[in-house]
Amino acid sequence: MFPHSDDLPALLVLADGSSFRGWSFGAAGTTMGEVVFNTGMTGYQEVLTDPSYCGQILTFTYPELGNTGVNPQDEESSRPQVLGAIARNICPQPSNWRTTQTLPEYLKQHHIPGIYGIDTRALTRKLRSSGAMNGAISTEVLDPEELLRQLQDAPTMEGLNLVDAVTTESAYEWEEPTETAWEFFPDSEDNGERLTVVAMDFGIKRNILRRLTRYGCRVIVVPATTEPEAILAYQPDGLFLSNGPGDPAAVATARRTVQALLEQQLPTFGICMGHQILGLSLGAKTFKLKFGHRGLNQPCGLRGSGTGPKGPSQVEITSQNHGFAIAADSIPETLVEVTHLNLNDLTIAGLRHRTLPLFSVQYHPEASPGPHDADYLFRQFVDLMRRQKKVLSPPSPQG
């Protein structure tokens, strides 16, 4: 493989001393973070702009990036959220009618370094065997030993609160729904009344907001540090807990807020980080996975759907992006039941409270990118809010 014209030499060094030489795409400079890999074959722009990747350097296992360029419609946030990107090959001339920029131009604009021309299969095998670890990409320091010395000062992901770096600074209302080209049109128990959902932003993806809006919700997004009283002031019909980066156990303020809201019997739906924070607020514990789940084809089985010698009869293929999970032996089983399992490693992928209107999943039903197997969960949330509203609303007097 030969570099494209004017691409600078670049070096990738891992915390275990491994090094890979390649060429730069994106911004020149040095970046450090946790090196992880994503197995998806499509959707690189949605992945790069997912706030759950804040603090990480992302390896793409698909061998070529950039074929379809970049466009504003496929952003899941306002900018790339990764600290760096790693690829086998980069396409410098995209072919797509929606393209407004090339991928290297886009990363340069946002000051994100990248390296290509390395053996991403060998790198992925190392991360699978040794686990996700810190790494550094540099066009400035091309001596592996020197870059490794600098890398030793980088913080590890465990204990790191990255939610504060990606949450919104102030509350706002989201109004844009998803396009209807692909979707199963919502068929919830719709009586024409709009439901108000307060979404706690731990690093929320735009397609989550689009799906909630498409299902007829008025969506108000609030900072992760919002107090319970401020959330209740919106008179919400439901609470949504979003995805986000870092160690969920380090997001103590949000956990206390969710704990305080439990007694309100407010219908609550959590995704990814939101799933973990809901679990923590109910007394469970989280742990760091060896190399995490990041890709578009993670199978999850619905517990109680005919589980037997051959496994569950109902399986969802899901989009996932997380490095932490809820510990199975920490679940308070008198309060919470496990609804889904990741079928690759049997880690917990879904929870539901036995008496309160609360549920969560570890994966991304909004996709973008990914399959739509689990989109029904948004309808389930809307129906839960409507049922709870009927329970809490007194009957109107009869004339």
Buried (B, 14 or more C-beta within 10 A) or exposed (E): EEBBEEBBBBBBBBBEEBBBEBBBBBBEBBBBBBBBBBBBBEBBBBBBBBBBBBBBBBBBBBEEBBBBBBBEEBBBBEEBBBBBBBBBBBBBEBEEEEBEBBBBBBBBBBEBBBBBBBEBEEBBEBBEEBBBBBBBBBBEBBEBEEBBEBBEEBEEBBEBBBBBBBBBEEBEEBEEBBEEEEBEEBEBEBEEEEBBBBBBBBBBBBBBBBBBBBBBBBBBBBBBBBEBEBBBEBEBBBBBBBBBBBBBBBBEBBBEBBBBBBEBBBBBBBBBBBBBBBBBBBEBBBEBBEBBBBBBBBBBBBBEEEBEEEEBEBBBBBBBBBBBBBBEEBBEEEBBBBBBBBBEEEBBBBBBBEEBBBBBBBBBBBBBBBBBBBBBBBBBBBBBBBEBBEEEEEEEEEE
